[in-house]
Amino acid sequence: MGGGTRRHEAAHRLGGAGPRAVPFARGDHRRAACRGGRRGRAPERFLDRRRVAEDNRSLAVHGGRLLRRGGRGRPGDRRQPALARAGGSVIAARELSKRYGFKRVLDGLTFDLERGGFLVVTGPNGAGKTTLLRMCAGLAIPSSGTLEVEPVRSAIGFLGHEPLVYRELTALENLDLYGRLYRVPERRERIGMLLERFGLWEARGERASALSRGQLQRLALCRALLHKPELLILDEPFSGLDADGAELLDRELAGMRGQRTLLVATHDPERVAPLASGRLALA
């Protein structure tokens, strides 16, 4: 699992221009943090160094207790289960359970996701698919059992039911904010490439609040892929996409097969069946 905590600081310098470099006018990076008056304060809080440092910590949970989130040389590290490392898995879960009050959502779930694997999670509404993905992303803690996720949180790309973008910022400003947060190399070129690939180049100057549902989903996919994560966790990634957008995502997933580790929850498992290395069916 990941080692020491590195600090990510928001960089304010824009990289060199390329053939698809993102055109920023002077002061655009300031507007990205300040637009919208009081509502514009959220991006500044999002760039807090302590919160960014949290993203550089790996996760180990045993018996429903958070045992480790990274931290080099912590005394408890030697006592942690090494399921993921020992088995070569990126995610290792043993007897994993989650309950909300008296309602048990997951009960005794055991599985492994190997490096470069593509695990499809299926099941009816309420089976716990979203809960499981949130736990693997470090956004929820199991009630009992053991869960180890090898990549540090900054090396995980997560797409949930919400796009996790700032509505008062443009598509371009949102991606630049995340790019600075994750210190993406050659940020402008990477952003421009993703905007063009996902059909958002012409809408790059539109505020997120003005984008359609399908465009927001495309922007959320750009956000999740921006920092080239080792582990990509996608919850219903085809939701809201039109036929062209779904075909585009099909090609993206096919291109990542074997190069990245994917955990995908979907109500249409047959669509990704040719890419999947395994299926986890929740009842």
C-alpha positions in Angstrom: 0.0 0.0 0.0 1.0 3.6 -0.4 3.8 5.1 1.5 4.3 8.6 2.9 2.1 11.6 2.5 3.1 14.0 -0.1 1.8 17.6 -0.2 -0.1 18.8 -3.2 -0.2 22.5 -3.5 -2.4 24.4 -6.0 -0.1 25.6 -8.8 -1.1 29.0 -10.3 1.3 28.8 -13.2 -0.1 27.8 -16.5 1.9 25.4 -18.6 3.3 26.0 -22.1 0.9 26.1 -25.0 0.4 23.3 -27.4 -1.7 22.7 -30.5 -4.7 22.2 -28.3 -3.6 24.4 -25.4 -6.5 25.8 -23.4 -6.7 29.6 -23.9 -6.9 31.4 -20.5 -7.3 35.1 -20.3 -5.3 37.0 -17.6 -7.0 36.5 -14.2 -9.1 33.4 -15.2 -7.5 31.3 -12.5 -8.5 33.9 -10.0 -12.1 33.9 -11.3 -12.2 30.2 -11.0 -11.6 30.5 -7.3 -13.7 33.7 -6.7 -16.7 33.6 -9.1 -20.1 33.8 -7.6 -19.4 35.9 -4.5 -20.0 33.8 -1.4 -20.7 30.7 -3.4 -17.3 31.1 -4.9 -15.6 30.4 -1.6 -16.1 26.6 -2.0 -13.2 26.1 -4.5 -10.9 28.0 -2.1 -11.8 25.6 0.7 -11.4 22.7 -1.8 -7.8 23.7 -2.3 -6.9 23.6 1.4 -3.6 21.9 1.7 -4.7 19.7 4.6 -7.6 18.3 2.5 -5.4 17.8 -0.5 -3.0 15.9 1.7 -5.8 13.5 2.7 -5.9 12.4 -1.0 -2.4 11.0 -0.6 -3.2 8.4 1.9 -4.1 4.8 1.3 -6.9 3.0 3.1 -7.0 0.0 5.4 -10.1 -0.9 7.4 -10.5 -3.9 9.7 -13.4 -4.9 11.9 -15.2 -1.7 10.9 -12.3 0.5 12.3 -10.1 2.7 10.2 -6.7 1.3 10.9 -4.6 3.3 8.4 -4.7 6.1 6.0 -1.1 6.1 4.8 1.4 7.8 7.1 5.0 6.7 6.9 6.3 4.8 9.9 3.2 4.7 12.0 3.5 2.1 14.7 0.3 0.4 13.7 1.4 -0.2 10.1 3.1 -3.5 10.9 -0.1 -4.8 12.4 -2.3 -4.2 9.4 -3.5 -7.1 7.2 -1.6 -7.2 3.9 -4.3 -8.8 1.8 -3.9 -6.5 -1.3 -0.2 -6.7 -1.3 0.1 -10.4 -0.6 -2.4 -11.4 -3.4 -1.3 -8.8 -5.9 -4.7 -7.2 -5.7 -5.6 -3.6 -6.0 -8.7 -4.1 -3.8 -9.1 -6.9 -1.3 -12.3 -7.3 0.8 -13.0 -9.9 3.4 -16.4 -10.4 5.1 -17.2 -6.8 4.3 -20.5 -5.5 5.8 -22.2 -2.1 5.9 -25.3 -1.1 7.8 -27.2 2.1 8.3 -28.9 1.9 11.7 -30.8 -1.4 11.6 -30.7 -1.7 7.9 -27.9 -4.0 6.6 -26.9 -3.0 3.0 -23.9 -5.4 2.5 -23.3 -8.6 4.5 -20.2 -10.7 4.5 -18.9 -9.7 1.0 -15.5 -11.1 0.0 -13.8 -10.4 -3.3 -10.5 -9.3 -4.9 -9.8 -7.0 -7.8 -6.5 -7.8 -9.5 -4.2 -5.1 -11.0 -5.4 -4.3 -14.5 -8.7 -6.1 -13.9 -12.2 -4.9 -14.9 -14.7 -5.9 -12.3 -18.4 -5.3 -13.0 -20.7 -4.9 -10.1 -24.4 -5.7 -10.8 -27.6 -6.0 -8.8 -31.0 -4.4 -8.3 -31.6 -1.0 -6.8 -30.8 -1.1 -3.1 -28.4 -4.0 -3.4 -25.5 -1.9 -2.2 -23.6 -1.2 -5.4 -23.2 2.5 -4.7 -22.3 1.9 -1.1 -19.6 -0.6 -2.1 -18.0 1.8 -4.6 -18.0 4.6 -2.1 -16.2 2.4 0.4 -13.6 1.5 -2.1 -13.1 5.1 -3.0 -12.6 6.0 0.7 -15.8 7.9 1.0 -17.5 5.6 3.4 -16.3 3.2 6.1 -17.5 -0.4 6.4 -19.3 -1.5 9.6 -17.3 -4.7 9.8 -14.9 -6.8 7.9 -11.6 -5.9 6.2 -11.1 -3.7 3.2 -7.7 -2.8 1.7 -7.4 -0.4 -1.3 -3.8 -0.2 -2.5 -3.6 3.1 -4.5 -3.5 6.3 -2.5 -6.6 8.4 -2.9 -5.0 10.9 -5.3 -4.5 7.9 -7.6 -8.2 7.0 -7.7 -10.6 8.4 -10.2 -14.2 8.4 -8.9 -17.5 9.0 -10.8 -20.6 8.9 -8.7 -24.2 9.8 -9.2 -23.3 13.5 -8.8 -20.8 15.1 -11.3 -18.8 16.8 -8.5 -18.2 20.0 -10.4 -18.8 23.6 -9.4 -21.9 24.9 -11.1 -20.7 28.5 -11.1 -17.5 27.6 -13.0 -17.2 26.9 -16.6 -16.3 23.4 -17.9 -12.8 24.7 -18.5 -12.4 26.3 -15.1 -13.6 23.1 -13.4 -11.0 21.0 -15.1 -8.3 23.5 -14.5 -9.2 23.5 -10.8 -8.9 19.8 -10.5 -5.8 19.8 -12.7 -4.0 22.2 -10.3 -5.3 20.2 -7.3 -3.7 17.0 -8.6 -0.7 18.8 -10.1 -1.4 17.2 -13.5 1.7 17.5 -15.8 1.1 19.7 -18.9 -2.3 20.5 -17.5 -3.5 22.7 -20.3 -2.8 20.1 -23.0 -4.4 17.3 -21.0 -7.5 19.4 -20.4 -7.8 20.4 -24.1 -7.4 16.9 -25.2 -10.1 15.6 -22.9 -12.5 18.4 -23.8 -12.1 17.7 -27.5 -12.3 13.9 -27.1 -15.5 14.1 -25.1 -17.1 16.6 -27.4 -17.0 19.5 -25.0 -14.5 21.8 -26.7 -17.2 24.2 -28.1 -18.9 24.3 -24.7 -15.7 24.8 -22.7 -16.7 28.4 -21.8 -20.2 27.5 -20.6 -20.9 27.4 -16.9 -21.6 23.9 -15.6 -25.1 25.1 -14.5 -25.9 25.7 -18.2 -24.8 22.3 -19.5 -27.3 19.5 -20.3 -27.4 16.3 -18.3 -25.4 14.5 -20.9 -22.8 17.2 -21.1 -22.4 17.2 -17.3 -21.8 13.5 -17.4 -19.2 13.9 -20.1 -17.5 16.7 -18.0 -17.6 14.4 -14.9 -15.9 11.7 -16.9 -13.2 14.2 -17.9 -12.7 15.1 -14.3 -12.4 11.5 -13.2 -9.8 10.7 -16.0 -7.9 14.0 -15.8 -5.1 12.8 -13.5 -4.7 9.4 -15.2 -5.8 7.4 -12.1 -4.4 3.9 -11.3 -7.8 2.8 -10.1 -11.0 4.1 -11.8 -14.3 3.6 -10.0 -17.4 4.3 -12.0 -21.0 4.2 -10.7 -23.5 4.0 -13.6 -21.1 5.8 -16.1 -23.6 5.5 -19.0 -26.3 7.4 -17.1 -27.4 10.5 -19.0 -25.3 9.8 -22.1 -26.9 9.8 -25.5 -26.0 7.2 -28.1 -22.9 9.1 -29.3 -21.7 9.6 -25.7 -22.2 6.0 -24.8 -20.3 4.8 -27.9 -17.5 7.3 -26.9 -17.4 5.8 -23.4 -17.3 2.3 -24.9 -14.1 3.2 -26.8 -12.6 4.9 -23.7 -13.2 1.8 -21.6 -11.8 -0.5 -24.3 -8.7 1.6 -24.6 -8.1 1.4 -20.8 -8.5 -2.3 -20.6 -5.4 -3.9 -19.0 -3.8 -0.5 -18.5 -5.9 0.6 -15.6 -7.8 -1.1 -12.9 -11.6 -0.6 -13.2 -14.5 -1.1 -10.8 -17.8 -0.4 -12.6 -21.3 -0.6 -11.3 -24.0 -0.8 -14.0 -27.6 -1.9 -14.7 -26.4 -2.9 -18.2 -23.6 -5.4 -17.6 -23.9 -6.9 -21.1 -22.6 -3.7 -22.5 -19.3 -4.0 -20.8 -19.2 -7.8 -20.7 -16.6 -8.1 -23.5 -14.2 -6.0 -21.4 -14.9 -7.5 -18.0 -12.4 -9.8 -16.2 -15.0 -10.6 -13.5 -18.5 -9.9 -12.3 -19.7 -9.3 -8.7 -23.4 -9.9 -8.4 -25.1 -8.3 -5.3 -28.5 -9.5 -4.3 
